[in-house]
Amino acid sequence: MSGILDGKRILITGVLMESSIAFHTAKLAQEQGAEIILTAFPRPTLTERIAKRLPKPTKVIELDVSNDEHLAGLEEQVREELGGLDGVVHSIGFAPQDALGGNFLNTPFESVATAMHISAFSLKSLTMACLPLMSEEGGSVVGLTFDAQFAWPQYDWMGPAKAALEATSRYMARDLGKQNIRCNLISAGPLGSMAAKSIPGFSELASVWDDRAPLEWNLADPEPAGRGVVALLSDWFPKTTGEIIHVDGGLHAIGA
Ligand SMILES: NC(=O)c1ccc[n+]([C@@H]2O[C@H](COP(=O)([O-])OP(=O)(O)OC[C@H]3O[C@@H](n4cnc5c(N)ncnc54)[C@H](O)[C@@H]3O)[C@@H](O)[C@H]2O)c1
């Protein structure tokens, strides 16, 4: 059976638990014919354990996106395993506790800087680390955001970090278009992953979806977001770049 990622080689970051958007992306990517490689943070053993639940075995590489040595070592390890890359998935987000949960006005810059580094700047550093692996045919870079057009309850400095991620993605689309590399984001609705659980009061934020989303939204189902990522990795969005596609049950379109 043919899949929409047949013959594609994809690097996927962010597989931590079965609830990770990246786990569902990895599963769907393999089902759609891709060869994948995973990166792991904080420990490869955690990701290796979860990766056993994927349809096919996959290599796991340690990668802290704020570690320049890890980034520099990525090319060789990926080349050895896959020969090159046709796609990269950035499914990474982090903010220190004092940058979340209603402390917006008192968060120190140090914590804001960490949130920006790990959640936004890393889209650029990860992509640049992978760039030598992409051929003249180009490729697709896909990241995950949480709609940064609005101020949300509790989300605090992750909001400006996501706004920075969204802008970074547009600038990367600008600068990598000549190499036929597309850069797009999926803007997902709330999902009960580890990243979400670390936001104090996350359920308050998520309850907005019960009241307002046109399509029923299931907090426990990351598959729709994963499907969006796989679609953007495929050849079915060949002229789309610098775009943000909402996989949020339609909430972004509703005023009140
Ligand atoms: N869960 C939601 O409600 C939601 C909604 C919209 C967007 N997102 C975004 O989706 C992406 C994936 O999050 P998730 O919900 O699957 O949660 P998750 O906790 O499963 O994934 C977050 C990932 O970030 C990785 N990470 C953190 N610091 C890192 C570092 N220094 N280096 C490398 N990796 C690092 C973690 O290892 C983890 O795998 C994030 O960008 C998140 O902001 C999540």
The ligand as an SDF file (V2000), in Angstrom:
LIG
                    3D

 44 48  0  0  0  0  0  0  0  0999 V2000
   -0.0380   19.9840   24.6210 N   0  0  0  0  0  0  0  0  0  0  0  0
   -0.6290   21.0730   24.1480 C   0  0  0  0  0  0  0  0  0  0  0  0
   -1.6740   21.5050   24.6210 O   0  0  0  0  0  0  0  0  0  0  0  0
   -0.0100   21.7900   22.9720 C   0  0  0  0  0  0  0  0  0  0  0  0
   -0.8090   22.6320   22.1980 C   0  0  0  0  0  0  0  0  0  0  0  0
   -0.2300   23.3150   21.1250 C   0  0  0  0  0  0  0  0  0  0  0  0
    1.1210   23.1550   20.8560 C   0  0  0  0  0  0  0  0  0  0  0  0
    1.8680   22.3210   21.6450 N   0  0  0  0  0  0  0  0  0  0  0  0
    3.3020   22.1990   21.3390 C   0  0  0  0  0  0  0  0  0  0  0  0
    3.5730   20.9050   20.8430 O   0  0  0  0  0  0  0  0  0  0  0  0
    4.9450   20.6140   21.0460 C   0  0  0  0  0  0  0  0  0  0  0  0
    5.0730   19.2490   21.7050 C   0  0  0  0  0  0  0  0  0  0  0  0
    4.4890   19.2690   22.9860 O   0  0  0  0  0  0  0  0  0  0  0  0
    3.6090   18.0750   23.5460 P   0  0  0  0  0  0  0  0  0  0  0  0
    2.2900   18.6420   23.9070 O   0  0  0  0  0  0  0  0  0  0  0  0
    3.6710   16.8790   22.6680 O   0  0  0  0  0  0  0  0  0  0  0  0
    4.3260   17.7770   24.9580 O   0  0  0  0  0  0  0  0  0  0  0  0
    5.5550   16.8210   25.3470 P   0  0  0  0  0  0  0  0  0  0  0  0
    5.8850   17.1650   26.7540 O   0  0  0  0  0  0  0  0  0  0  0  0
    5.2400   15.4160   25.0580 O   0  0  0  0  0  0  0  0  0  0  0  0
    6.6970   17.3260   24.3800 O   0  0  0  0  0  0  0  0  0  0  0  0
    7.5390   18.4220   24.6490 C   0  0  0  0  0  0  0  0  0  0  0  0
    8.9110   17.9770   24.2240 C   0  0  0  0  0  0  0  0  0  0  0  0
    9.8680   19.0330   24.3530 O   0  0  0  0  0  0  0  0  0  0  0  0
   11.0930   18.3840   24.5980 C   0  0  0  0  0  0  0  0  0  0  0  0
   12.1060   19.2890   25.1220 N   0  0  0  0  0  0  0  0  0  0  0  0
   12.0150   20.1230   26.1960 C   0  0  0  0  0  0  0  0  0  0  0  0
   13.2020   20.7370   26.3880 N   0  0  0  0  0  0  0  0  0  0  0  0
   14.0340   20.2980   25.3950 C   0  0  0  0  0  0  0  0  0  0  0  0
   15.3930   20.5590   25.0610 C   0  0  0  0  0  0  0  0  0  0  0  0
   16.1550   21.4050   25.7840 N   0  0  0  0  0  0  0  0  0  0  0  0
   15.9220   19.9350   23.9800 N   0  0  0  0  0  0  0  0  0  0  0  0
   15.1780   19.0900   23.2390 C   0  0  0  0  0  0  0  0  0  0  0  0
   13.8960   18.7910   23.5200 N   0  0  0  0  0  0  0  0  0  0  0  0
   13.3310   19.3960   24.5840 C   0  0  0  0  0  0  0  0  0  0  0  0
   10.7370   17.2980   25.6150 C   0  0  0  0  0  0  0  0  0  0  0  0
   11.7060   16.2960   25.6280 O   0  0  0  0  0  0  0  0  0  0  0  0
    9.4240   16.8070   25.0710 C   0  0  0  0  0  0  0  0  0  0  0  0
    9.6330   15.6900   24.2440 O   0  0  0  0  0  0  0  0  0  0  0  0
    5.4970   21.7760   21.8950 C   0  0  0  0  0  0  0  0  0  0  0  0
    6.0860   22.7410   21.0460 O   0  0  0  0  0  0  0  0  0  0  0  0
    4.2320   22.3430   22.5150 C   0  0  0  0  0  0  0  0  0  0  0  0
    4.3840   23.6840   22.9260 O   0  0  0  0  0  0  0  0  0  0  0  0
    1.3360   21.6220   22.6730 C   0  0  0  0  0  0  0  0  0  0  0  0
  1  2  1  0
  2  3  2  0
  2  4  1  0
  4  5  1  0
  4 44  2  0
  5  6  2  0
  6  7  1  0
  7  8  2  0
  8  9  1  0
  8 44  1  0
  9 10  1  0
  9 42  1  0
 10 11  1  0
 11 12  1  0
 11 40  1  0
 12 13  1  0
 13 14  1  0
 14 15  2  0
 14 16  1  0
 14 17  1  0
 17 18  1  0
 18 19  2  0
 18 20  1  0
 18 21  1  0
 21 22  1  0
 22 23  1  0
 23 24  1  0
 23 38  1  0
 24 25  1  0
 25 26  1  0
 25 36  1  0
 26 27  1  0
 26 35  1  0
 27 28  2  0
 28 29  1  0
 29 30  1  0
 29 35  2  0
 30 31  1  0
 30 32  2  0
 32 33  1  0
 33 34  2  0
 34 35  1  0
 36 37  1  0
 36 38  1  0
 38 39  1  0
 40 41  1  0
 40 42  1  0
 42 43  1  0
M  CHG  2   8   1  16  -1
M  END
$$$$
